[in-house]
Amino acid sequence: MGKKVWLYYFLALLGLSLFLFLFFPNLIESRMVDFEVNYKAGHRLFLGETLYRLEDGHYQFKYPPFASLLYLPLSFFSLTKAKFIWFFLTALVTVALISLSAQLACHPKACPRYIPLLVFLILARFFIRELSLGQINALITTLLLLMVRNWLSAKNSSKKAFQTGFLWALASLLKPYSLIFFPLFLLRRCWQIIASAFIFLGLGFTLPVLFYGWKGNLIVHQEWLKSLRASTPPLLSSQDNISVFALLVKWFGRDFPVWSSGLVVIFLLAIILLLMIMKSKNLSEPLILEAASLLLLVPLVSPLGWDYTLISSSLALCFILYYWTSFPSFCRYFLSFILIITSLMIYDLLGRTIYSFLMKISLPTLLFFIVFAHLVFLRWIKKA
C-alpha cells in the first residue's frame, strides 16, 4: 500500500474518530469496557498498586504486568480522551492488519484489490467487536504480521533477525498466546531470532521493577499467574469462548477431562503442522503459510480464545482467497458457505435464540477448523 493511500486512510480514520468523539461522546463513554480495565491497570502501575484484584470480578486485568506499561501514558488523560486515542489507534492498526495480510498472502506478487475488501467483510463483525470493547488483539496481530514480514528477509540479515525477535517478544509480553510461534522458530532453526527474543522477554519481565522493586515484581507476576488459574476455568463455558477447551466443556460438561483432552487435540494439531513443514521442500516462501496457520489457531487453542480474536485469521483468509481456484469446485462452494455464515453470524441479525444455540455448539470453532484444513490442503498440493 502506497504512502499516499496510507495518508488517505489515516485522515479518514482521524476524521471518523473525531466525529464520534465530538458528536457521539456517549457512544464512546458507554462502550470499550475492556479498555477501562486496562486503563485502570495503567493507573495502578503508576501508583505501584497490585494489578490483579478479586474484587474486580469479571473485569479483572488478565494480561502480564508488562502490558500495563502500554496503558501507563494513556492513564494521564481523562478516560474519554484515552478511549478516543485507543479507538483511533485500533482502527489504524486494523487497516494495517488487513493490508499486511493481503501483501504477505500474495508475496511476492501484487495482491488483487478485492481480497482485502472481502476479508474485511468476512471479519467485519469481529473488527467491530474489537473496537467496541477496546481490545488489544488487532495491535498484537499486526505486530506478529510485521514479525513475519521481517522474518522473510531475516535469513540474510542479522538486523532483520534482531527486529523479528523484538516484534515477537513485544507481542508475547502483551499477550502470551504469541509464544505459539516458538516451536516454528525452533523447527526452522532461527537461532538469532530466538536469542534476541529471549533478551527482550527478559527485559520486559524486569521493567515493572521500576514501579514495584525486585521483590514486588516477582510478587505481581505470581499474582498474575494465580489470577489466571482462578479465573480461566469458569470462563470456558462462556458463550463467546471459541477455544477447543470451551468446545469440550459445552459438548460434554465440566466433568469431562477437558484439559487433558484439549491438550491431545493441540498435540494432534502440532503433528499436522510438523507434517506441513516437512512438506515445504522446494517451496520459495513456506514460512508465510505456516505463520497463517498459527495465527488462525491462536483463538482455537488459547483457553481464553474469544470469538473476536478470530481477526488473527486475516492472513489465512487472504491465502484462501488468493488460491481460490486451486481448490476443487465442491470445496469452493463449501468454503463460500462457511465464509458467508461467518460474516452473517451476528446477534442482532439472528436473535438471541439462534445465536445462542450456534455459539453453544461452538460453530465458529468448527468452521475455522475447516478453514485450517484448507490451508493444510494448499500445503499438501504444494501451492504455498
C-alpha distance (Angstrom), angle and dihedral (degrees) to the residues before:
residue distance angle dihedral
M1 . . .
G2 3.81 . .
K3 3.80 124.3 .
K4 3.81 91.6 -113.6
V5 3.81 91.8 53.9
W6 3.81 90.1 48.6
L7 3.80 89.3 52.3
Y8 3.81 90.5 53.0
Y9 3.82 91.0 49.9
F10 3.79 91.0 47.4
L11 3.81 93.3 51.2
A12 3.81 92.6 44.0
L13 3.80 92.7 51.1
L14 3.78 91.9 44.6
G15 3.80 89.7 51.2
L16 3.82 92.1 48.6
S17 3.79 92.3 48.3
L18 3.80 92.4 48.3
F19 3.80 90.4 47.9
L20 3.81 91.4 53.6
F21 3.78 92.1 43.7
L22 3.83 94.7 50.2
F23 3.79 102.1 36.9
F24 3.81 104.4 25.2
P25 3.82 105.5 33.4
N26 3.81 91.2 147.3
L27 3.79 89.6 58.3
I28 3.79 90.7 60.4
E29 3.81 96.3 37.0
S30 3.82 93.5 52.8
R31 3.81 94.4 48.9
M32 3.80 139.0 47.3
V33 3.81 91.8 69.5
D34 3.81 92.5 162.7
F35 3.78 89.7 54.4
E36 3.81 89.2 54.0
V37 3.81 88.9 58.7
N38 3.80 91.5 51.8
Y39 3.81 92.3 42.8
K40 3.81 88.4 55.1
A41 3.81 89.1 50.1
G42 3.81 89.4 56.5
H43 3.82 88.9 55.1
R44 3.79 92.1 47.7
L45 3.79 92.1 49.7
F46 3.80 91.7 52.8
L47 3.81 90.3 51.6
G48 3.81 92.6 45.0
E49 3.81 91.1 -118.1
T50 3.80 126.1 146.6
L51 3.80 113.8 -86.9
Y52 3.80 98.1 -153.6
R53 3.79 117.8 65.9
L54 3.79 129.8 166.0
E55 3.80 90.9 -146.3
D56 3.81 89.0 67.2
G57 3.81 87.0 73.0
H58 3.80 113.9 -173.4
Y59 3.80 90.8 -3.3
Q60 3.77 97.7 67.4
F61 3.78 121.3 144.8
K62 3.82 103.7 -108.1
Y63 3.80 103.0 177.1
P64 3.83 126.4 97.0
P65 3.83 115.6 -86.2
F66 3.82 90.4 -104.5
A67 3.82 90.2 64.3
S68 3.80 90.9 65.0
L69 3.83 87.7 66.0
L70 3.79 88.0 67.8
Y71 3.79 90.1 60.5
L72 3.80 96.4 41.6
P73 3.86 95.3 90.3
L74 3.81 90.5 46.2
S75 3.81 91.3 53.3
F76 3.82 89.4 70.2
F77 3.83 89.4 65.4
S78 3.78 125.2 71.3
L79 3.80 113.0 -91.6
T80 3.82 92.8 -107.6
K81 3.81 93.4 51.0
A82 3.79 91.3 44.7
K83 3.81 89.7 52.1
F84 3.80 90.4 51.3
I85 3.82 91.5 51.8
W86 3.79 92.4 47.6
F87 3.81 92.6 45.9
F88 3.80 90.8 53.1
L89 3.81 94.0 45.7
T90 3.82 91.7 48.1
A91 3.80 91.5 50.1
L92 3.80 89.7 49.4
V93 3.80 95.3 49.9
T94 3.82 89.0 46.3
V95 3.80 88.9 61.7
A96 3.81 89.2 46.9
L97 3.82 90.6 48.3
I98 3.80 93.6 55.3
S99 3.80 93.2 41.7
L100 3.81 93.4 49.9
S101 3.80 91.5 46.1
A102 3.80 91.7 53.7
Q103 3.81 93.3 45.9
L104 3.80 93.7 49.1
A105 3.81 95.4 44.8
C106 3.82 91.6 53.6
H107 3.82 96.1 37.4
P108 3.00 124.3 176.0
K109 3.82 92.7 11.5
A110 3.80 126.7 68.8
C111 3.78 114.6 -91.2
P112 3.83 119.4 -119.6
R113 3.80 108.7 -115.1
Y114 3.79 94.4 -126.0
I115 3.83 92.7 65.4
P116 3.83 99.4 69.4
L117 3.81 89.5 41.2
L118 3.81 92.6 53.0
V119 3.81 92.3 45.3
F120 3.80 90.3 51.9
L121 3.82 90.8 50.8
I122 3.80 92.4 47.9
L123 3.80 93.2 49.5
A124 3.82 98.0 31.2
R125 3.79 95.3 112.3
F126 3.80 90.5 53.5
F127 3.81 92.7 48.4
I128 3.81 90.2 49.4
R129 3.80 90.7 48.6
E130 3.81 89.8 49.8
L131 3.81 90.2 53.6
S132 3.81 95.5 43.7
L133 3.82 92.2 51.7
G134 3.80 94.8 41.8
Q135 3.80 90.8 -126.2
I136 3.81 129.0 172.3
N137 3.83 102.5 -138.2
A138 3.82 95.2 98.8
L139 3.80 90.0 56.5
I140 3.80 93.2 47.7
T141 3.81 93.4 46.8
T142 3.81 89.7 50.0
L143 3.83 90.2 51.2
L144 3.79 90.0 51.4
L145 3.81 92.1 48.2
L146 3.81 89.3 51.2
M147 3.79 86.6 49.4
V148 3.82 90.5 54.6
R149 3.80 91.7 48.1
N150 3.82 90.6 52.1
W151 3.79 90.6 44.2
L152 3.81 91.2 61.3
S153 3.79 90.3 65.7
A154 3.82 97.5 31.0
K155 3.83 92.9 93.8
N156 3.78 92.2 74.6
S157 3.79 99.9 30.3
S158 3.80 129.6 61.6
K159 3.81 88.4 -165.3
K160 3.81 91.3 56.6
A161 3.80 90.8 47.2
F162 3.81 89.2 51.7
Q163 3.82 90.8 50.1
T164 3.81 91.2 47.0
G165 3.79 90.9 52.8
F166 3.80 91.1 48.2
L167 3.83 93.4 51.3
W168 3.78 92.1 47.5
A169 3.80 92.4 47.7
L170 3.80 92.4 47.4
A171 3.82 92.1 51.4
S172 3.83 90.5 46.7
L173 3.81 92.6 50.1
L174 3.80 89.7 53.6
K175 3.82 94.9 45.0
P176 3.81 121.4 2.6
Y177 3.81 93.0 -145.1
S178 3.82 86.0 84.6
L179 3.82 87.3 74.3
I180 3.82 85.6 79.1
F181 3.82 85.3 93.2
F182 3.82 93.4 63.1
P183 3.85 96.4 89.0
L184 3.81 90.2 48.6
F185 3.80 92.0 52.0
L186 3.81 88.5 49.4
L187 3.80 94.4 49.3
R188 3.79 90.8 46.4
R189 3.84 89.6 48.4
C190 3.78 94.2 -127.1
W191 3.78 93.9 164.7
Q192 3.82 96.5 161.0
I193 3.80 91.5 52.4
I194 3.81 92.5 47.9
A195 3.81 92.8 47.1
S196 3.81 94.6 49.5
A197 3.81 91.2 44.4
F198 3.81 92.0 53.7
I199 3.79 90.4 50.7
F200 3.80 90.5 54.2
L201 3.80 92.4 42.7
G202 3.80 88.3 55.0
L203 3.78 91.5 49.5
G204 3.79 91.0 47.9
F205 3.77 90.8 51.3
T206 3.80 92.1 53.2
L207 3.84 99.6 42.6
P208 3.83 94.5 85.7
V209 3.82 85.3 63.9
L210 3.81 85.3 84.4
F211 3.82 88.6 69.4
Y212 3.81 104.6 26.2
G213 3.79 106.1 27.1
W214 3.80 122.5 -126.4
K215 3.80 97.0 -66.0
G216 3.80 92.9 41.4
N217 3.80 90.5 51.3
L218 3.80 91.1 57.0
I219 3.80 90.3 46.8
V220 3.81 94.2 50.7
H221 3.83 91.1 50.1
Q222 3.80 89.7 50.2
E223 3.81 88.9 50.4
W224 3.81 89.8 51.8
L225 3.82 92.6 53.6
K226 3.79 91.2 44.5
S227 3.81 92.1 51.1
L228 3.82 90.8 49.8
R229 3.80 92.0 51.2
A230 3.79 91.1 49.8
S231 3.82 99.9 41.4
T232 3.83 102.9 38.2
P233 3.86 103.3 67.8
P234 3.86 95.4 55.9
L235 3.82 90.0 49.6
L236 3.82 93.7 57.9
S237 3.80 89.9 81.5
S238 3.80 92.6 49.9
Q239 3.80 113.1 124.8
D240 3.81 94.2 -125.4
N241 3.82 96.4 47.5
I242 3.82 107.4 107.5
S243 3.81 100.4 175.6
V244 3.78 121.0 125.2
F245 3.81 87.3 -112.4
A246 3.81 90.2 56.6
L247 3.82 90.1 47.9
L248 3.80 90.3 55.3
V249 3.81 92.0 49.0
K250 3.81 92.3 48.1
W251 3.79 93.8 47.2
F252 3.80 102.6 38.3
G253 3.81 106.7 17.1
R254 3.80 132.8 -120.1
D255 3.81 94.4 -66.0
F256 3.81 89.6 66.8
P257 3.86 115.1 96.8
V258 3.79 90.9 -103.5
W259 3.79 100.4 166.4
S260 3.79 97.6 46.4
S261 3.81 92.5 43.4
G262 3.80 91.7 47.2
L263 3.80 90.5 51.5
V264 3.81 89.3 51.5
V265 3.81 89.5 54.6
I266 3.82 90.2 48.9
F267 3.81 89.9 49.0
L268 3.82 90.2 53.2
L269 3.81 90.5 49.1
A270 3.82 88.5 50.9
I271 3.83 89.6 53.3
I272 3.81 89.9 51.6
L273 3.80 90.9 50.3
L274 3.80 90.2 48.9
L275 3.81 89.9 53.3
M276 3.80 89.2 48.8
I277 3.80 90.0 54.2
M278 3.80 91.0 48.3
K279 3.81 88.3 51.4
S280 3.82 92.6 54.7
K281 3.80 96.8 86.9
N282 3.83 113.5 133.3
L283 3.81 92.9 11.3
S284 3.81 114.3 129.5
E285 3.83 99.9 -141.2
P286 3.83 109.4 11.0
L287 3.82 93.1 155.5
I288 3.80 94.0 76.3
L289 3.80 96.7 60.5
E290 3.80 90.9 43.9
A291 3.81 90.5 51.6
A292 3.82 90.1 47.3
S293 3.81 89.3 53.4
L294 3.80 92.9 50.8
L295 3.80 92.8 46.8
L296 3.80 90.8 50.8
L297 3.81 91.0 49.7
V298 3.83 94.7 50.3
P299 3.83 96.9 90.9
L300 3.82 91.7 37.9
V301 3.81 97.0 56.0
S302 3.81 99.6 31.8
P303 3.85 110.0 92.8
L304 3.82 88.9 -137.3
G305 3.79 95.5 46.7
W306 3.80 107.0 147.9
D307 3.80 122.6 -166.2
Y308 3.82 94.4 -110.3
T309 3.82 88.9 57.8
L310 3.82 84.7 75.4
I311 3.80 87.2 88.5
S312 3.81 81.7 89.4
S313 3.83 87.1 72.8
S314 3.81 90.5 70.6
L315 3.82 93.9 103.5
A316 3.81 92.2 47.4
L317 3.80 91.9 51.3
C318 3.81 91.4 48.4
F319 3.80 87.9 53.4
I320 3.78 92.8 51.0
L321 3.80 93.3 48.3
Y322 3.80 92.7 46.7
Y323 3.82 92.1 51.3
W324 3.80 93.7 37.0
T325 3.80 95.4 128.2
S326 3.81 91.1 52.9
F327 3.81 91.1 72.0
P328 3.81 122.9 83.7
S329 3.82 113.9 -101.5
F330 3.82 92.6 -106.4
C331 3.83 90.5 54.4
R332 3.80 91.0 49.8
Y333 3.81 91.7 53.7
F334 3.80 91.0 45.3
L335 3.80 92.5 47.5
S336 3.80 90.7 49.1
F337 3.80 89.3 54.1
I338 3.82 91.7 48.5
L339 3.81 94.3 48.6
I340 3.81 92.6 46.8
I341 3.82 91.0 50.0
T342 3.83 89.4 48.9
S343 3.80 92.9 52.3
L344 3.82 95.0 44.6
M345 3.80 98.7 42.8
I346 3.80 92.1 106.9
Y347 3.81 124.2 146.7
D348 3.81 94.3 -137.4
L349 3.80 91.2 49.9
L350 3.81 100.2 44.0
G351 3.80 99.9 32.9
R352 3.78 129.7 -130.3
T353 3.82 99.0 -70.1
I354 3.81 99.6 50.0
Y355 3.80 95.1 37.1
S356 3.82 92.7 49.1
F357 3.80 91.0 49.0
L358 3.81 93.1 51.0
M359 3.81 91.3 48.8
K360 3.81 90.9 45.3
I361 3.81 90.7 58.6
S362 3.84 88.7 45.6
L363 3.80 93.0 -121.1
P364 3.86 95.0 167.4
T365 3.82 89.2 54.5
L366 3.79 91.9 52.2
L367 3.80 93.5 44.6
F368 3.78 94.1 52.5
F369 3.79 92.7 46.0
I370 3.79 84.9 58.6
V371 3.81 89.6 49.9
F372 3.82 87.9 52.0
A373 3.81 89.1 52.1
H374 3.81 89.0 57.8
L375 3.80 90.1 54.1
V376 3.80 87.9 53.2
F377 3.81 88.4 51.4
L378 3.83 91.1 53.4
R379 3.80 89.7 53.8
W380 3.79 91.7 44.8
I381 3.82 92.0 56.8
K382 3.82 88.1 41.5
K383 3.79 96.4 -121.2
A384 3.82 93.3 133.2
